[in-house]
Amino acid sequence: MSKRQDIMSASVALSLGHGLIYTKILGWIDLGHAQANDARRLKSILLEEKGCTFFPEFKDWYFPVDYYQEMGANKDAFGHVIELRVGVHSPLMVRSCLSWSMKQRIALTIMMKTANRFEAFQQFPPFTLRSDSGFSGEDLVSDLVGFYRVFGAGIDPIILAQPTSKEYALWIWDHYGPVGNFKNKEFRPLLFPQPSPYTGNSPRKGLIPSWLNYIKPLPNLENPHTLNRYGNTPSQKFFNDSNRMNQELYVSMREKGWDITNGKKNTNMPQNIHIAEHIPMSIDFFTILNDY
């Protein structure tokens, strides 16, 4: 949930890796989302292809991908920092040896579908009693900015978005109110025109610029490149809707530092417990018999 005290100048926010800034092209950007640790981790997984296995039923090689988005807080306990988190986990299998351009498209598809589910998750009680974060006006576009900072090329999108001064951002906030009051369910910017005493002022949807739109998500998941995963096995018919990505809700409690190995970030999935885990749909034997 973004607060007024989170507003910073772009230079300070970029150096700290968190904070809220206002830009002329993309509106509000949350540097917590746009820091893109999740995208950086996903990129490493796609490049390394760890655990690649041949599956005879698909006649191809696949490797596991665990992507997640989460929220929570840290607690001190007996000299240790405990991370308490809830989130959305997308367990998938991705086909091996794909081109980098295809991996970029797959990564964008995974991020977009998981981010939408995560924002929807935040709109359920009891989260709404404490936060207006679900589909807050800056969240999805900040996720997109973070994705392009990792998977894109060229100038940092935050610079291209033309950040305003902290004073201007505070003026926008004080005039329109908290950005969490304005919901945005699209990966498009929500723009807040400069306040004027002579005209009605309300936010409007902006357009995605070309430098934030040259990687395209997959049109659907009805392809052999990305499959849902159950256990360690890919599943082509996990749901009746073949275009549905499996997204598991989870809770996690772990000691800070779990994601560091030999002083470097690892790509492990944190220890967690799934809530109401999905299972592949059962086989319809009558359909199989009819096929013969």
HELIX and SHEET records of a PDB file:
HELIX    1   1 ARG A    4  ASP A    6  5                                   3    
HELIX    2   2 ALA A   10  LEU A   16  1                                   7    
HELIX    3   3 LEU A   31  ALA A   34  1                                   4    
HELIX    4   4 ASN A   37  GLU A   48  1                                  12    
HELIX    5   5 TRP A  100  PHE A  121  1                                  22    
HELIX    6   6 PHE A  127  ARG A  130  1                                   4    
HELIX    7   7 ASP A  139  PHE A  151  1                                  13    
HELIX    8   8 PRO A  157  LEU A  160  1                                   4    
HELIX    9   9 LYS A  166  TYR A  176  1                                  11    
HELIX   10  10 VAL A  179  ASN A  181  5                                   3    
HELIX   11  11 SER A  210  LEU A  212  5                                   3    
HELIX   12  12 PHE A  285  ASP A  291  1                                   7    
SHEET    1   A 2 LEU A  20  THR A  23  0                                        
SHEET    2   A 2 GLY A  27  ASP A  30 -1                                        
SHEET    1   B 5 THR A  53  PHE A  55  0                                        
SHEET    2   B 5 ASP A  60  ALA A  77 -1                                        
SHEET    3   B 5 HIS A  80  ARG A  95 -1                                        
SHEET    4   B 5 THR A 226  TYR A 230 -1                                        
SHEET    5   B 5 THR A 233  SER A 235 -1                                        
SHEET    1   C 5 THR A  53  PHE A  55  0                                        
SHEET    2   C 5 ASP A  60  ALA A  77 -1                                        
SHEET    3   C 5 HIS A  80  ARG A  95 -1                                        
SHEET    4   C 5 GLU A 248  GLU A 255 -1                                        
SHEET    5   C 5 ILE A 273  ILE A 275 -1                                        
SHEET    1   D 2 LEU A 190  LEU A 191  0                                        
SHEET    2   D 2 ARG A 204  LYS A 205 -1                                        
SHEET    1   E 2 ILE A 260  THR A 261  0                                        
SHEET    2   E 2 LYS A 264  LYS A 265 -1                                        
END                                                                             
